Amino acid sequence: MARYPFDAYPGSTESPVMSATAAVASDLQDRMAIAAAIADWGIFRDGGHWDALSDLYTRDAVMVTTWCKGDAEEFISRSKAAFARGARGQHFIGNSSVRINKDRAVADTRMSILVRAKIEGTEVDVTCIGRFHDRFVRQADRWRIQARTPVYDKDRIDPVTPGAVVKLDPAVLARFAPGYRHLAYCQSLAGDQLTPGLPTPGSAEEAALLAESAAWLTASH
């Protein structure tokens, strides 16, 4: 009869309990690394730390926003140019739900976007709430973003000066989905070319995004 767990597994230096504990620890470490990369993204993007931001992505990474759909380097280049013009935005990062399969992971993270703009001379704050839907891959023991698509829940406009009147064109506002229409309204006034067909909760675009990510996560690799 085996006196110790090791005795039941000749040649083994670990018990089943130790192996299970190591697996849990490794999984937790991966989740923490992915969550840290997501949090870093907000600080690097908003603070103009462009080299550090670029290092969070794979070389073939794809970014989707209201104003950009292309590779991550294009996103960074356009963000850098806007930053140099004085544009400022803030991204508040919330909790993440992460699913991992070997060297791939899918993460959904609650987030808020805050932008200051002007509408017909009135200074306003735009708040947009949603989540980041990310695909991560592990490269050389480092988790990096391969694709990011926001899902826009809802947004609003508030005047910076209490009591100020914000005048919106209803026809222009109606062009955009409810999840991000006020954000898109301000961006359209600034001359941005807006990305069509962005996902919102319960939309066909969101269903397609989630299905694609599920298939990508479970594909053999």
Secondary structure, 3 states (H helix, E strand, C coil): CCCCHHHHCCCCCCCHHHHHHHHHHHHHHHHHHHHHHHHHHHHHHHHCCHHHHHCCEEEEEEEECCCCEEEHHHHHHHHHHHHHCCCCEEEEEEEEEEEEECCEEEEEEEEEEEEEEEECCEEEEEEEEEEEEEEEEEECCEEEEEEEEEEEEEEEEEECCCCCCCCCCHHHHCCCCCCCHHHHHHHHHCCCCCCCCCCCCCCHHHHHHHHHHHHHHHCCC
